Amino acid sequence: MKRTIKLRPQELDAPERKVRLRLPGRLAAELDEYRVLYAQAHGHEIELPALIEGIVEQFLASDRVFQRRQRSGSAASPPPGAKGAGS
């Protein structure tokens, strides 16, 4: 029986993006474990930034309230302190 994981295969030719964040040790270890599962499930490895991007994309796609807001065209205002917030 083929095992599947929630994260779908990511595009291999997607341009590389710089991701800058700190992860707690437990989360970093879990992401490393997920990378191994991803490689087993999809037959190729995935770099950590691409994995994080895929997880965030799927999370946003599965958030019904967020999707409803996107469809209605009402954009959320940026959080305080974000670039472009409150000029």
C-alpha positions in Angstrom: 0.0 0.0 0.0 1.4 3.4 -1.0 1.6 5.9 1.9 0.7 9.4 1.2 1.6 12.6 3.0 -0.4 15.8 3.1 2.1 18.0 1.2 1.8 17.6 -2.5 4.9 17.4 -4.8 6.5 20.9 -5.2 7.7 22.3 -8.5 11.3 21.4 -9.0 12.1 24.3 -11.3 10.6 27.0 -9.0 13.1 29.9 -8.5 14.9 29.8 -5.2 13.8 32.3 -2.5 15.6 33.5 0.5 13.9 32.6 3.8 15.1 34.1 7.0 13.6 32.8 10.3 14.6 31.1 13.5 12.9 27.7 14.3 12.7 26.1 17.7 14.8 23.0 17.9 11.8 20.7 18.1 10.2 22.2 15.0 13.4 22.2 13.0 13.8 18.5 13.8 10.2 17.8 12.8 10.8 19.6 9.5 13.9 17.5 8.9 11.8 14.3 9.5 9.1 15.6 7.1 11.8 16.2 4.4 12.7 12.5 4.7 9.1 11.5 4.4 8.6 13.8 1.4 11.6 12.3 -0.4 10.2 8.8 0.3 6.7 9.7 -0.9 7.7 11.7 -4.0 11.0 10.2 -5.1 13.1 13.4 -4.7 14.4 15.6 -2.0 13.1 19.0 -1.2 15.0 21.9 0.2 13.8 23.4 3.5 12.7 26.8 2.1 10.6 25.0 -0.6 9.1 22.7 2.1 8.2 25.6 4.3 6.7 27.5 1.3 4.6 24.5 0.3 3.4 24.0 3.9 2.4 27.7 4.2 0.6 27.6 0.8 -1.4 24.5 1.7 -2.2 26.0 5.1 -3.6 29.2 3.5 -5.5 27.2 0.9 -7.1 25.1 3.6 -8.1 28.0 5.8 -11.8 28.6 4.9 -12.1 32.0 6.6 -9.0 33.2 4.7 -10.2 31.8 1.4 -13.7 33.4 1.9 -12.0 36.7 2.6 -9.8 36.4 -0.5 -12.8 35.6 -2.7 -14.8 38.6 -1.3 -11.9 40.9 -2.3 -11.5 42.4 1.2 -7.7 42.3 1.7 -6.5 42.1 5.3 -4.5 45.2 6.4 -0.8 44.5 7.2 0.2 43.9 10.8 1.6 46.9 12.7 5.2 47.4 11.9 5.1 45.5 8.6 6.7 47.1 5.5 4.2 49.6 4.0 2.0 49.7 7.1 0.8 53.1 8.2 3.0 55.6 6.3 
